[in-house]
Amino acid sequence: MKSVGMPRKIPDTANPAAPTSLQTSGERQSALRAALAGLIGNVLEWFDFAVYGYFATDIGRQFFPKSNATAQQLLAFGVFAIGFFARPVGSVVLGWVGDRIGRRALLTLSIALMGGATLVMGLLPTYAQIGLGAPILLVTMRVIQGFSVGGEFTGSMVFTTESSSPLMRGLVSSSTAAGVTIGFILGSGSAWAINALLRPEHVSNWGWRVPFLASVFFCVAGWLLRSGLHETAEGLKATQIRPPLISSVIADWKPMLQTFGIVATTNAAYYLTFTYMVERRKALAPQGSVFLLANTLSLLFVLLAKPFGGWLSDRIGRRRLMLILMFAMIALIYPAFQIMFLGTPRQFILAQVLLAIPIGMALGLQGAMLVEIFPLRTRVTSMSIAYSVTLAAAGGTAPLVSAWLIEVLGQPLAPAYYVMLHGIIGLAIMWPMKETNCRSLDE
């Protein structure tokens, strides 16, 4: 079995005069350091995304004209979705960086972009202060955030998977997914603390800014950690291949379609369960901050389920486990949403935990599974585009579509049908797939 962490001699067919060996710094990349590098960047990226989701109503009041509460909420969630639609652009640009310059260059650039945009967002003037310029600046910062995430998440998944042993790909790459949940936990916990400690008018006026400003510490720590990384052997090989970008991406249409089947249902369920439902209950309840606390506790189960899902997929196969988890999500989503929408805070957290386990396990194994289905030549670019488009279509629009469906249909549980539809499509796509665990990553 080939080691995926050691440099190999690779002939450069495009340039016969090129040296036959690829140089690294002379050290094998530590799997632990690679896991930490993937984790901390995603803590920052998703902390910022989570904070925006949890304060969407308050941000809507500050950055959009005072028409009515529903319109402000829809506009705020619309800006949330814009961040996801910026991802495909970031996936192309940063994916190109990852494939042509290196995975390490991608990871340091993406964290710097996200950190800068987040800091500016915490300092933005409001609509009452500068008028139309306020929502324009807000949208611009969300676009930059979405742009950076377009390459960050998939780039770190590729980096951690390529840095690990073939027998531990699922477990090691689950660190990237774990960073997402840690970011959400910190975002949810911050939102709960601010809502619990401050008066509602203070939260709306300035309290929502505090988490955005505090996240600069994650940015500095992440950048320092990533600047000392070594490139993976597969990343070095990819920089030598340099195929035509457009034709290579077109040739990857099949794994890009499979990405939708693997990712869409889980992410739609995740954003609706741990962002939209929380924000809706918080807005409707007299003491809504209790649902933020319940959500923070539920996310701990997601965090524990992710490495377990990655580890179990190394043992029994990622396709097999993903199909089992997909059936579980389809079966549980309607009763769980019904309890979350109508139940007490204690019932709310029990329903969230019911979904947290299959969602967390699925998210934990998906990173390795996606890396394994894409060929090396433009792996980061094709995978980033597919993942970003899928999240824009199924995840980022989920809160907006759900708010619209409830408003139009008058059916509070319409979001459950939205997730179930994606689940049926996902099962149809994944069913004919072959197992991915044993695939070599340098092909």
C-alpha positions as CSV (number, residue, x, y, z in Angstrom):
1,M,0.0,0.0,0.0
2,K,1.3,3.4,-0.9
3,S,1.9,6.0,1.7
4,V,-0.1,9.1,1.0
5,G,2.0,11.3,3.3
6,M,5.5,10.8,1.7
7,P,6.9,12.4,-1.4
8,R,7.1,10.2,-4.5
9,K,9.0,10.4,-7.7
10,I,6.6,11.7,-10.4
11,P,7.6,12.2,-14.0
12,D,6.5,15.5,-15.4
13,T,5.1,14.6,-18.8
14,A,4.3,18.2,-19.6
15,N,7.9,19.2,-19.2
16,P,10.6,16.5,-19.8
17,A,13.3,18.8,-18.5
18,A,11.6,19.1,-15.1
19,P,13.2,17.3,-12.1
20,T,11.8,13.9,-11.4
21,S,11.4,14.3,-7.7
22,L,9.1,16.7,-5.8
23,Q,10.7,18.5,-2.9
24,T,9.0,19.1,0.4
25,S,10.5,20.5,3.5
26,G,11.9,17.1,4.4
27,E,9.3,16.3,7.0
28,R,6.2,14.1,6.8
29,Q,3.1,16.0,7.5
30,S,1.7,15.1,11.0
31,A,-1.9,13.8,10.7
32,L,-2.6,15.6,14.0
33,R,-1.3,19.0,12.7
34,A,-3.2,18.5,9.4
35,A,-6.4,17.8,11.4
36,L,-5.9,20.8,13.6
37,A,-5.2,23.1,10.5
38,G,-8.4,21.9,8.9
39,L,-10.4,22.2,12.1
40,I,-9.4,25.8,13.1
41,G,-10.1,27.4,9.8
42,N,-13.6,25.9,9.7
43,V,-14.2,27.0,13.3
44,L,-13.7,30.6,12.1
45,E,-15.6,30.2,8.8
46,W,-18.7,28.6,10.4
47,F,-18.7,30.6,13.6
48,D,-19.2,33.6,11.4
49,F,-21.9,32.0,9.3
50,A,-23.7,30.7,12.4
51,V,-23.6,34.0,14.2
52,Y,-25.2,35.7,11.2
53,G,-27.9,33.1,11.1
54,Y,-28.7,33.4,14.9
55,F,-28.8,37.2,14.7
56,A,-30.5,37.5,11.3
57,T,-33.6,39.1,12.8
58,D,-31.6,41.7,14.7
59,I,-29.3,42.4,11.7
60,G,-32.4,42.8,9.5
61,R,-33.7,45.6,11.8
62,Q,-30.4,47.4,11.5
63,F,-29.7,47.1,7.8
64,F,-33.0,47.2,6.0
65,P,-35.8,49.8,5.9
66,K,-38.5,49.5,8.6
67,S,-41.4,48.0,6.6
68,N,-42.6,45.0,8.5
69,A,-41.0,42.3,10.5
70,T,-41.6,39.5,8.0
71,A,-40.0,41.5,5.2
72,Q,-37.0,42.3,7.3
73,Q,-36.5,38.6,8.2
74,L,-36.8,37.5,4.6
75,L,-34.3,40.2,3.5
76,A,-31.9,39.1,6.2
77,F,-32.2,35.4,5.3
78,G,-31.8,36.5,1.7
79,V,-28.4,38.0,2.5
80,F,-27.6,34.8,4.3
81,A,-28.3,32.9,1.1
82,I,-26.2,35.3,-0.9
83,G,-23.2,34.2,1.0
84,F,-23.8,30.7,-0.3
85,F,-24.3,31.8,-3.9
86,A,-20.8,33.4,-3.8
87,R,-19.3,30.1,-3.0
88,P,-19.2,28.7,-6.5
89,V,-17.1,31.7,-7.6
90,G,-14.8,31.2,-4.7
91,S,-14.6,27.5,-5.4
92,V,-13.4,28.2,-9.0
93,V,-10.8,30.8,-8.0
94,L,-9.6,29.2,-4.8
95,G,-9.9,25.7,-6.3
96,W,-7.6,26.9,-9.1
97,V,-5.1,28.1,-6.4
98,G,-5.3,24.7,-4.6
99,D,-4.7,22.7,-7.8
100,R,-2.1,25.0,-9.5
101,I,-0.2,26.6,-6.6
102,G,-1.0,24.2,-3.7
103,R,-3.4,23.2,-0.9
104,R,-1.4,25.2,1.7
105,A,-1.7,28.5,-0.3
106,L,-5.4,28.0,-0.6
107,L,-5.9,27.5,3.1
108,T,-3.8,30.5,4.2
109,L,-5.6,32.8,1.6
110,S,-9.1,31.7,2.5
111,I,-8.7,32.2,6.3
112,A,-7.3,35.7,5.7
113,L,-10.2,36.7,3.5
114,M,-12.8,35.4,5.9
115,G,-11.1,37.1,8.9
116,G,-10.9,40.4,7.2
117,A,-14.6,40.4,6.0
118,T,-15.8,39.3,9.4
119,L,-14.0,42.1,11.2
120,V,-15.4,44.7,8.8
121,M,-18.9,43.3,9.3
122,G,-18.7,43.9,13.0
123,L,-17.9,47.5,12.3
124,L,-20.5,48.3,9.6
125,P,-22.7,51.4,9.9
126,T,-26.4,50.8,9.9
127,Y,-29.2,51.8,7.5
128,A,-30.2,54.7,9.9
129,Q,-26.6,56.0,9.7
130,I,-25.8,55.8,5.9
131,G,-29.0,54.6,4.2
132,L,-28.7,52.3,1.2
133,G,-25.0,52.0,1.7
134,A,-25.5,49.9,4.8
135,P,-27.2,46.9,3.1
136,I,-24.8,47.2,0.1
137,L,-21.8,46.9,2.4
138,L,-23.4,44.0,4.3
139,V,-24.0,42.1,1.1
140,T,-20.4,42.8,0.0
141,M,-19.0,41.3,3.2
142,R,-21.3,38.3,2.9
143,V,-20.1,37.8,-0.7
144,I,-16.4,37.9,0.5
145,Q,-17.2,35.4,3.3
146,G,-19.0,33.1,0.9
147,F,-16.2,33.4,-1.6
148,S,-13.6,32.3,1.0
149,V,-15.8,29.4,2.2
150,G,-16.1,28.3,-1.4
151,G,-12.5,27.0,-1.3
152,E,-11.9,26.7,2.5
153,F,-14.1,23.8,3.4
154,T,-13.4,21.6,0.4
155,G,-9.8,22.6,0.4
156,S,-9.3,21.6,4.0
157,M,-11.2,18.3,3.3
158,V,-8.8,17.5,0.5
159,F,-5.8,18.5,2.5
160,T,-6.7,16.4,5.6
161,T,-7.8,13.4,3.5
162,E,-4.6,13.4,1.4
163,S,-2.5,13.8,4.6
164,S,-4.0,10.7,6.3
165,S,-3.5,6.9,6.0
166,P,-6.0,5.1,3.7
167,L,-7.2,3.2,6.7
168,M,-8.0,6.4,8.7
169,R,-9.3,8.8,6.0
170,G,-12.8,9.0,7.4
171,L,-11.7,9.7,10.9
172,V,-8.9,12.2,10.1
173,S,-11.0,14.2,7.5
174,S,-13.9,14.3,10.0
175,S,-11.8,17.0,11.8
176,T,-12.8,19.4,9.1
177,A,-16.5,18.7,9.7
178,A,-15.8,18.9,13.5
179,G,-14.5,22.4,13.0
180,V,-17.8,23.4,11.4
181,T,-19.7,22.1,14.5
182,I,-17.4,23.7,17.0
183,G,-17.9,27.0,15.1
184,F,-21.6,26.5,15.3
185,I,-21.4,25.7,19.0
186,L,-19.4,28.8,19.7
187,G,-21.7,30.9,17.5
188,S,-24.8,29.5,19.2
189,G,-23.3,29.8,22.6
190,S,-22.2,33.4,21.9
191,A,-25.7,34.2,20.7
192,W,-27.3,32.7,23.8
193,A,-24.9,34.5,26.1
194,I,-25.5,37.9,24.5
195,N,-29.3,37.4,24.4
196,A,-29.3,36.3,28.1
197,L,-27.0,39.1,29.4
198,L,-28.3,42.1,27.4
199,R,-31.6,43.7,27.0
200,P,-33.3,43.0,23.6
201,E,-32.8,46.6,22.4
202,H,-29.1,46.4,23.3
203,V,-28.8,43.1,21.4
204,S,-30.4,44.6,18.4
205,N,-28.4,47.9,18.5
206,W,-24.9,46.6,19.2
207,G,-24.8,43.3,20.9
208,W,-24.8,41.3,17.7
209,R,-21.5,42.9,16.7
210,V,-19.5,41.4,19.6
211,P,-19.1,37.8,18.1
212,F,-18.0,39.2,14.7
213,L,-15.3,41.3,16.3
214,A,-14.1,38.6,18.7
215,S,-13.6,36.1,15.8
216,V,-10.4,37.9,14.8
217,F,-8.6,35.7,17.4
218,F,-9.5,32.6,15.4
219,C,-8.2,34.2,12.3
220,V,-4.8,35.0,13.7
221,A,-4.4,31.6,15.3
222,G,-5.5,29.8,12.2
223,W,-3.3,31.7,9.9
224,L,-0.2,31.1,12.1
225,L,-0.9,27.4,12.2
226,R,-1.5,27.0,8.5
227,S,1.5,29.1,7.4
228,G,3.7,26.3,8.8
229,L,2.1,23.4,7.0
230,H,3.8,21.2,4.4
231,E,2.2,20.5,1.0
232,T,0.7,17.0,0.5
233,A,2.4,14.6,-2.0
234,E,-0.9,14.6,-4.0
235,G,-1.0,18.4,-3.9
236,L,2.6,18.6,-5.3
237,K,1.7,16.2,-8.0
238,A,-1.4,18.1,-8.9
239,T,0.7,21.3,-9.4
240,Q,2.7,19.4,-12.0
241,I,-0.2,18.0,-14.0
242,R,-1.9,21.4,-14.8
243,P,-4.6,20.2,-17.3
244,P,-7.0,22.5,-19.1
245,L,-9.4,23.7,-16.4
246,I,-12.7,23.9,-18.3
247,S,-12.5,20.5,-20.0
248,S,-11.3,18.8,-16.8
249,V,-14.2,20.2,-14.8
250,I,-16.7,19.2,-17.5
251,A,-15.2,15.7,-17.5
252,D,-16.0,15.5,-13.8
253,W,-19.7,15.8,-14.3
254,K,-20.4,12.4,-12.8
255,P,-18.7,12.9,-9.4
256,M,-20.2,16.4,-9.3
257,L,-23.7,15.0,-9.7
258,Q,-22.9,12.4,-7.0
259,T,-21.8,15.2,-4.7
260,F,-25.3,16.6,-4.8
261,G,-26.7,13.1,-3.8
262,I,-24.3,12.7,-1.0
263,V,-24.4,16.3,0.4
264,A,-27.8,18.0,-0.3
265,T,-30.1,16.2,2.2
266,T,-27.7,16.4,5.1
267,N,-26.9,20.1,4.7
268,A,-30.6,21.1,4.2
269,A,-31.5,19.2,7.3
270,Y,-28.6,20.7,9.2
271,Y,-29.3,24.4,8.4
272,L,-33.0,24.0,9.0
273,T,-32.5,22.1,12.3
274,F,-29.7,24.2,13.9
275,T,-30.3,27.6,12.3
276,Y,-33.8,28.2,11.0
277,M,-35.9,26.4,13.6
278,V,-33.9,28.0,16.4
279,E,-34.3,31.5,15.0
280,R,-38.0,30.9,14.4
281,R,-38.7,29.6,17.9
282,K,-36.5,32.4,19.4
283,A,-38.5,35.0,17.6
284,L,-41.9,33.6,18.6
285,A,-41.2,32.7,22.3
286,P,-41.3,35.3,25.1
287,Q,-37.9,34.1,26.4
288,G,-36.4,32.9,23.1
289,S,-32.8,32.8,24.4
290,V,-33.6,29.4,26.0
291,F,-33.8,27.8,22.6
292,L,-30.3,29.1,21.8
293,L,-29.0,27.3,24.9
294,A,-30.9,24.2,23.9
295,N,-29.4,24.4,20.4
296,T,-25.9,24.8,21.8
297,L,-26.3,21.6,23.8
298,S,-27.7,19.7,20.8
299,L,-24.7,20.7,18.7
300,L,-22.5,18.8,21.2
301,F,-24.1,15.6,20.0
302,V,-23.4,16.6,16.4
303,L,-19.8,17.2,17.3
304,L,-19.5,13.7,18.9
305,A,-21.3,12.0,16.1
306,K,-19.0,13.4,13.4
307,P,-15.7,11.5,14.3
308,F,-17.8,8.4,15.1
309,G,-19.3,8.6,11.6
310,G,-15.9,9.0,10.0
311,W,-14.4,6.2,12.0
312,L,-17.4,3.8,11.3
313,S,-17.2,4.6,7.6
314,D,-13.5,3.5,7.6
315,R,-14.8,0.1,8.9
316,I,-18.0,-0.7,7.0
317,G,-17.8,1.5,3.9
318,R,-18.9,5.1,3.3
319,R,-21.6,4.4,0.7
320,R,-23.2,1.7,2.9
321,L,-23.3,3.9,6.0
322,M,-24.4,7.0,4.0
323,L,-27.5,5.1,2.6
324,I,-28.4,4.0,6.1
325,L,-28.2,7.5,7.5
326,M,-30.2,8.9,4.6
327,F,-33.1,6.6,5.3
328,A,-32.9,7.6,9.0
329,M,-33.1,11.3,8.2
330,I,-36.0,10.9,5.8
331,A,-37.9,8.9,8.5
332,L,-37.1,11.2,11.4
333,I,-37.4,14.7,9.9
334,Y,-41.1,15.2,10.0
335,P,-41.8,14.1,13.6
336,A,-38.7,15.9,14.9
337,F,-39.7,19.2,13.2
338,Q,-43.2,18.8,14.6
339,I,-41.8,18.5,18.1
340,M,-39.3,21.3,17.6
341,F,-42.0,23.7,16.3
342,L,-44.6,23.0,18.9
343,G,-42.8,21.5,21.9
344,T,-41.3,22.9,25.1
345,P,-37.6,23.8,25.3
346,R,-36.9,20.3,26.8
347,Q,-38.8,18.6,23.9
348,F,-37.1,20.9,21.5
349,I,-33.7,19.7,22.5
350,L,-34.8,16.0,22.5
351,A,-36.0,16.4,18.9
352,Q,-32.8,18.2,17.9
353,V,-30.7,15.3,19.4
354,L,-32.8,12.8,17.5
355,L,-31.7,14.4,14.2
356,A,-28.2,15.4,15.5
357,I,-26.9,11.8,15.5
358,P,-27.6,10.8,11.8
359,I,-26.8,14.3,10.5
360,G,-23.5,14.4,12.5
361,M,-22.4,11.0,11.4
362,A,-23.2,11.8,7.7
363,L,-21.3,15.0,7.8
364,G,-18.3,13.3,9.4
365,L,-17.9,10.7,6.6
366,Q,-18.7,13.0,3.7
367,G,-15.4,14.7,3.4
368,A,-13.4,11.5,2.7
369,M,-16.1,10.2,0.5
370,L,-16.1,13.3,-1.7
371,V,-12.3,13.4,-2.0
372,E,-12.3,9.7,-3.0
373,I,-14.7,10.1,-5.9
374,F,-12.8,13.0,-7.6
375,P,-9.7,12.4,-9.8
376,L,-6.5,14.2,-8.9
377,R,-6.0,16.5,-11.9
378,T,-8.5,19.2,-10.8
379,R,-9.7,17.7,-7.5
380,V,-10.0,20.8,-5.4
381,T,-11.6,22.9,-8.2
382,S,-14.2,20.3,-9.3
383,M,-15.0,19.2,-5.8
384,S,-15.3,22.8,-4.6
385,I,-17.6,23.8,-7.4
386,A,-19.9,20.8,-6.9
387,Y,-20.0,21.3,-3.1
388,S,-20.6,25.0,-3.3
389,V,-23.4,24.7,-5.9
390,T,-25.0,22.0,-3.8
391,L,-24.9,24.0,-0.7
392,A,-26.2,27.1,-2.5
393,A,-29.1,25.1,-3.9
394,A,-30.0,22.9,-0.9
395,G,-28.4,24.4,2.2
396,G,-28.0,28.2,1.9
397,T,-31.5,28.7,0.5
398,A,-33.1,26.3,3.0
399,P,-34.0,29.0,5.6
400,L,-35.2,31.4,2.9
401,V,-37.3,28.8,1.1
402,S,-38.7,27.5,4.3
403,A,-39.8,31.0,5.5
404,W,-41.4,31.5,2.1
405,L,-43.2,28.1,2.1
406,I,-44.6,28.7,5.5
407,E,-45.7,32.2,4.6
408,V,-47.4,31.1,1.3
409,L,-48.8,27.7,2.3
410,G,-49.5,28.5,5.9
411,Q,-48.0,25.1,6.8
412,P,-45.5,25.3,9.6
413,L,-44.0,21.9,8.8
414,A,-43.4,22.5,5.1
415,P,-39.6,22.5,5.7
416,A,-39.7,18.8,6.5
417,Y,-41.1,18.0,3.0
418,Y,-38.2,20.1,1.6
419,V,-35.7,17.8,3.3
420,M,-37.5,14.6,2.4
421,L,-37.5,15.6,-1.3
422,H,-33.8,16.0,-1.3
423,G,-33.5,12.7,0.5
424,I,-35.3,10.8,-2.2
425,I,-33.1,12.4,-4.9
426,G,-30.0,11.5,-2.9
427,L,-31.0,7.8,-2.5
428,A,-31.6,7.6,-6.3
429,I,-28.1,9.0,-7.0
430,M,-26.2,7.0,-4.4
431,W,-27.8,3.6,-4.9
432,P,-25.9,2.6,-8.1
433,M,-22.5,4.0,-6.8
434,K,-19.6,1.7,-5.8
435,E,-17.8,1.8,-2.5
436,T,-15.0,4.5,-2.3
437,N,-12.9,3.5,0.7
438,C,-10.0,1.7,-1.1
439,R,-9.6,4.1,-4.0
440,S,-6.0,5.5,-4.5
441,L,-5.9,9.3,-4.2
442,D,-2.9,9.9,-6.5
443,E,-4.7,8.8,-9.7
